[in-house]
Amino acid sequence: MHRDLFFRLAGLLIFAGLVPVLCHSDPLVLYYEGKLFFPRLNRIPASVFDQEKPRPDYSLVTALPPLGKGAWALHPPFRWDPDASHLEGPLPGPPNRSHWLGTDDRGRDVLSRLLYGFRNGLFFAVAAWAFTLAMSVVIGGVQVYAGYRIDFLVQRFSESWQSLPTLYVVLFLLSLFTPSLTLLLFVWVLFGWVYLAGLFRSEVLRLLSLPYVQSARGLGQTPIRIAWHHVLPGALQPLLALSPYLILSAFSGLATLDFLGMGLPPPASTWGELLLQARLHPEAWWLIAFPITGLSLFLFVLGNSFAVPFKISSKQQIASQSAI
């Protein structure tokens, strides 16, 4: 299961990392006056192309090259900036040749915003999962190895913290400060460690009572070595088994906060923000159909990792039937 989850998650992260290469209005490579430029890697001032603008217009660079010298550009497959507005036609605009999935109420391309929204949501979900897992392991381990008093105090605090109305507290905290990715991560981890820390603690206590750990202790191995080599790998298994759920929960949680207007600040691309526009413009079916389709595909690709431990191979089925 863990290997399957790793490959699925690695593939999704690689795809999310390649989104700026696949979709943007700036060229990947630009040849101008005998020099190569990489606009997606380095910020190039407009004065280099004899333009008086805040940022260069690369379409003019290739359309009007210097006399006697050629200019060419290598563009991404989808040449739309997620924050650029295209005000021709109705807003929001239905799918057409130029915008395959239509435009939103500000004339921004829906396909590009879906891709960048997936990138932002996945990076947030993976970061929230990693920080929550690390914090849970540290707190759960401290409870076991720090002694009864610390364990008792942390347990009582965890029970009190878990009894808080999480949604209302999160909305209250986000209303006090300007929303940002760092703040959302902090708030998410702040309320996500309690259950995992308790699970890790109980698993460590169970493993410490097993014969092989008692044997390692009898052979004179140090507590640090026993914890690192014998307890930690086994205690992490239940937490890793819950990883698809944790990532999906963080991804959908960010979309929910964006839908409520408490998520990433504009003009960040998010799926929840597209769904919010769909509520304000019920006639724009593409604003709800495509985000929901994308969310369903993401849930299927990553959530299917749950099914791996419950799949029984044909050989196992034949063996069990023959045994009967």
ZIURQUI-V210363 format. One record per backbone hydrogen bond with DSSP energy under -0.5 kcal/mol. NH is the residue of the N-H (numbers start at 0). CO is the residue of the C=O. E is the energy in kcal/mol with one decimal. If there is no record, write none. Layout:
BEGIN
NH/CO/E  NH/CO/E
END
This chain:
BEGIN
4/0/-2.9  5/1/-2.4  6/2/-2.3  7/3/-2.3  8/4/-2.9  9/5/-2.9  10/6/-2.3  11/7/-2.2  12/8/-2.4  13/9/-2.5  14/10/-2.2  15/11/-2.5  16/12/-2.5  17/13/-1.4  18/15/-1.0  20/17/-0.7  21/17/-2.0  22/18/-2.4  23/77/-1.9  27/73/-3.0  28/73/-1.3  29/36/-2.8  30/71/-3.2  31/29/-0.5  31/34/-2.7  32/69/-0.5  34/31/-1.5  36/29/-3.4  40/37/-1.7  41/37/-2.5  43/41/-0.6  44/42/-0.5  47/44/-1.3  48/45/-1.4  49/46/-1.6  50/45/-1.9  52/50/-0.7  55/43/-0.6  57/55/-0.8  59/56/-0.7  60/56/-1.1  61/57/-1.7  62/58/-1.6  63/59/-2.4  68/65/-1.9  71/30/-1.2  73/28/-2.9  74/72/-0.6  77/21/-2.4  78/76/-0.6  79/77/-1.3  83/80/-1.1  85/106/-1.6  86/84/-0.5  95/98/-2.6  99/97/-0.6  101/98/-1.4  102/92/-2.6  103/107/-1.9  106/103/-1.7  109/101/-2.6  112/108/-1.7  113/109/-2.4  114/110/-2.3  115/111/-2.5  116/112/-2.1  117/113/-2.3  118/114/-2.0  119/115/-2.6  120/116/-2.5  121/117/-2.6  122/118/-2.3  123/119/-2.1  124/120/-2.5  125/121/-2.7  126/122/-2.1  127/123/-2.7  128/124/-2.4  129/125/-2.5  130/126/-2.6  131/127/-2.4  132/128/-2.5  133/129/-2.4  134/130/-2.6  135/131/-2.3  136/132/-2.2  137/133/-2.2  138/134/-2.5  139/135/-2.7  140/136/-2.3  141/137/-2.3  142/138/-2.1  143/139/-1.4  144/140/-2.4  145/141/-2.2  150/146/-2.0  151/147/-2.9  152/148/-2.5  153/149/-2.6  154/150/-2.2  155/151/-2.3  156/152/-2.4  157/153/-2.8  158/154/-2.3  159/155/-2.1  160/156/-2.9  161/157/-2.4  162/158/-1.0  163/160/-1.0  165/163/-1.3  168/164/-2.3  169/165/-2.9  170/166/-2.4  171/167/-2.1  172/168/-2.6  173/169/-2.5  174/170/-1.4  175/171/-0.8  175/172/-0.7  176/172/-0.9  183/179/-2.4  184/180/-2.3  185/181/-2.4  186/182/-2.5  187/183/-2.3  188/184/-2.6  189/185/-2.1  190/186/-1.1  190/187/-0.5  191/187/-0.7  192/188/-1.0  195/191/-0.6  196/192/-2.6  197/193/-1.9  198/194/-2.2  199/195/-2.7  200/196/-2.4  201/197/-2.3  202/198/-1.9  203/199/-2.4  204/200/-2.3  205/201/-1.8  206/202/-2.3  207/203/-2.2  208/204/-0.7  208/205/-0.7  209/206/-1.5  213/209/-1.9  214/210/-2.6  215/211/-1.9  216/212/-2.1  217/213/-2.1  218/214/-1.7  219/216/-1.2  220/215/-1.9  225/221/-2.5  226/222/-2.6  227/223/-2.5  228/224/-2.8  229/225/-1.9  230/225/-1.7  231/226/-2.9  234/230/-2.7  235/231/-1.8  236/233/-0.8  238/234/-0.5  239/235/-2.7  240/236/-2.1  241/237/-1.0  242/239/-1.2  245/241/-2.3  246/242/-2.6  247/243/-2.6  248/244/-2.5  249/245/-2.2  250/246/-2.5  251/247/-2.7  252/248/-2.1  253/249/-2.2  254/250/-1.8  255/251/-2.1  256/252/-2.4  257/253/-2.4  258/254/-2.1  259/255/-1.8  260/257/-1.0  261/256/-3.0  262/256/-0.7  267/264/-1.7  273/269/-1.1  274/270/-2.0  275/271/-1.9  276/272/-1.8  277/273/-2.0  278/274/-1.5  279/275/-1.5  280/276/-1.8  283/280/-1.8  284/282/-1.6  286/283/-1.4  287/284/-1.1  288/284/-2.6  289/285/-1.2  291/287/-1.7  292/288/-2.1  293/289/-2.5  294/290/-2.6  295/291/-2.3  296/292/-2.3  297/293/-2.2  298/294/-2.4  299/295/-2.1  300/296/-2.7  301/297/-2.4  302/297/-0.5  302/298/-1.8  303/299/-1.4  304/301/-1.5  305/302/-1.8  306/303/-1.1  307/304/-0.8  309/306/-0.7  310/306/-0.5  310/307/-1.3  312/310/-0.5  316/312/-1.9  317/313/-2.5  318/314/-2.5  319/315/-2.5  320/316/-2.3  321/317/-2.5  322/318/-2.0  323/319/-1.6
END
